[in-house]
Amino acid sequence: MSLRGSVLLVDDEEKILKTLGRALRDAGHEVVETTSPREAQRLLLARSFDVLLVDNVMPQLSGLDVIRDYSASTPEGERPQMLLMTAHATVESAVEAMKLGALDYLQKPFEIDELLVVVRRALDHHRLRSEYRYLRSERDEQFDHYGLIGRGRSMEEIIHRAERVAQTKSTVLITGETGTGKELVARAIHHRSAQREMPLIRVNCAAIPESLLESELFGHVRGAFTGASATKKGKFALADGGTIFLDEIGTMSPALQSKLLRVLQEREFEPLGSERTERVDLRVIAATNRDLRQMVAEGKFQEDLFYRLNVIPIALPPLRERREDIAALAEHFVRKHAQRTGRRITGFDETVLPLLQQYEWPGNVRELENTIERAVVLAPGTTITARDISVLSASAPPSTGLPTLKLRQNIEWVEKETIRRALESARGVKKDAAELMGISQRALSYYLAKYRID
């Protein structure tokens, strides 16, 4: 699959500009064209590009001047890949272009195929550089509490507890609503433990069918059940010496709860179909968004297992109960996704952070990150405004009142207005619009057909 990207094309000869622009668009690239080097400088400041393709000999400024001025004012990691075109190529101009940060140069006249190869190589370099910066930011994030960000007392206490328990092998139970960061806490505990060089094995108990979960956890031998054509190690065996993280533990069946209880008590188990007992030495971290105490009271969760899991409890508060952390989290996510996507986003305008702190965030930190990532990708400028934040646009009150006193007409008007606003906030992306409205894509398709909305 060929790489596609955004290209700023600068050449003072209009005929050449149109020819090259057409060829790049036919190859799937987004192209912005200009004959003016001054306009190119303005465009480079206004938005981000993957590739700058600039002619050298032009009136007002040369291509080398554009590259020189831009390189002097913009950090390397925020620049597009720069390519110089010239009909007057010399060793000196090529060397100078490279010193200024250009990746390559093209000597006119050149073939369109040569242009496309050079642009594709530039995009590949741009992608690798973006991935490197993202991985480096992930490493820095892990070093700083592994993404556990918070200035309030509740998060400080959670971070301190995680650091203390990391020095032991005690079993941990992490509770909290969906999206509060339970897996981040598990990662922080493991990576600050003495077993950090050993595996951290993650298992989402809710995502694996009940009929397969036992095999996933404990493994099986060949012929243990229909389809078991080979012996397979389970997650507990793979995590031996390290940590196993059991997410959504509250969805586990009673039969599997009993087997898990034995592992916690004896640190041993038998793979499916085997009579051989395997022993493991590992830490168990479990997580759930359910009230396990209530499930114990209702007979849906084994009491002994609950107490075995709840040795070190860590309760994560929902985001609405730690609003003092929203600004720091939002700013962190802007930096993270701007680096990952290569967008030159400098931050929020002054109205946004107070509005983010007022919103309820039913999806917690996960919803906040998804919202900020969407804004980083879709914001037309370098500063994120309230209009770029989908949940703020979607939650704004209608500017007009109900159109009639007829109930059915009012219901239809509200449905159409909600769909219109959701599509507008999601920039026409139906999947995102459905998510904003809290309905499925199939339901949204029904309403679009019902009201003949394109």
Secondary structure, DSSP 8 states (H G I E B T S, - for coil): -----EEEEE-S-HHHHHHHHHHHHHTT-EEEEES-HHHHHHHHHHS--SEEEEESS-SSS-HHHHHHHHHHHS-GGGS-EEEEEESS--HHHHHHHHHTTEEEEEESS--HHHHHHHHHHHHHHHHHHHHHHHHHHHHHHHHTGGG----SHHHHHHHHHHHHHHTS---EEEE--TTS-HHHHHHHHHHTSTTTTS-EEEEETTTS-HHHHHHHHH-B-TTSSTT--S-B--HHHHTTTSEEEEESGGG--HHHHHHHHHHHHHSEE--BT----EE---EEEEEESS-HHHHHHTTSS-HHHHHHHTTEEEE---GGG-GGGHHHHHHHHHHHHHHHHT----EE-TTHHHHHHHS--TTHHHHHHHHHHHHHHH-SSSEE-GGG-HHHHHHS--SS--S-S-HHHHHHHHHHHHHHHHHHHTTT-HHHHHHHHTS-HHHHHHHHHHTT--
